[in-house]
Amino acid sequence: MKKLYDYVSMIENRVNNNKHFIGSPYTDLACDIKADIDMHHPQYNSDMEFLAYVKSRMHGSDMEQAYRDFVRNYRAWLRRHNLE
């Protein structure tokens, strides 16, 4: 889960440095994922397994859209960084 953690850490750093990102559902979700990883140290075999768990916790169309945006951007980030 190091790749996922690196990605959400990058997003959190951007939020902390640029306050205009605060309040976006996508960035809020990323910060929540990072906090969950930091506090609970989940033991999943892969990033996608953990993201399936996150998806199961989404309720409401705005949260589901934020999740879809997060996964889409995460996969694009993986491709750009040749980590997939």
N, C-alpha and C positions, 0 to 999 in steps of 0.2 A: 504494500500500500504506500510505498515511498513516493511513487509518481503522483498519486492523488494528493498526498500530503504536500508535496512540493508545489503542486498547482494551486491548492487552496491557500497555501502560505503566500504565494505570489499575489493572489487576489487580495488577501487581507492586507498585505503591505501596500498595495495600490490604494486601497480604501483608506488606510491610515495616512497616506501621503497626500491624497486628493479627496478632500471631504465632500466633493460634489457627487461621489459614487455612493455615499451613504443613503440608505433607504431603497435602493434598487432591489427588487426581489431576488435577482440572480446573485448579486454580491452578498445579500443577507444570507442566502442559502449557503454560499461558499464559506462564509464566516461561521455559520452554525455547524457545518460539516467539520471544519478545522477544530472548533471548540469541542465537538463530540469526540473526535479522535484524540485530542489532548487530554480530556478528562477521563474517558472510559477505556482508551487503548483497545479498541475492538480487534478481535482476532478473526479476520476473514482471510480466505485463501487468495482473493484477488480484489482489485479495485472494483470490477464490475459486480462482484458478489456484494460488496459493501454498498455500492450504488443501488443495487436491487433492494437492499434493506431500507435505504433512504427513500426510495420510491414508494415503498409500502407505507411509509409514514406521512406521505403527502395527502392533504385533504383540501379540496377546493381547486377551482380552475386556475387561479393565479399562482398557487404553489406548484401545480402540475406544469404550468408553462415555464416557471422558473427552473424546475427540474429539467425539462426538455432543453432549455437554453443552456443550462449548466453542462449537461452531458454532451450536447453538440459542440460547445466551446472547448470542453475538456478533450474530446477526441481530436479536434482540430489542433489543439495545443500539442497533443501527443504526436501527431503527424509532423508538425513543424519542428519538433525537437527530436525526431527519429527515435522515440522511446517506445513505440508500440510494439 
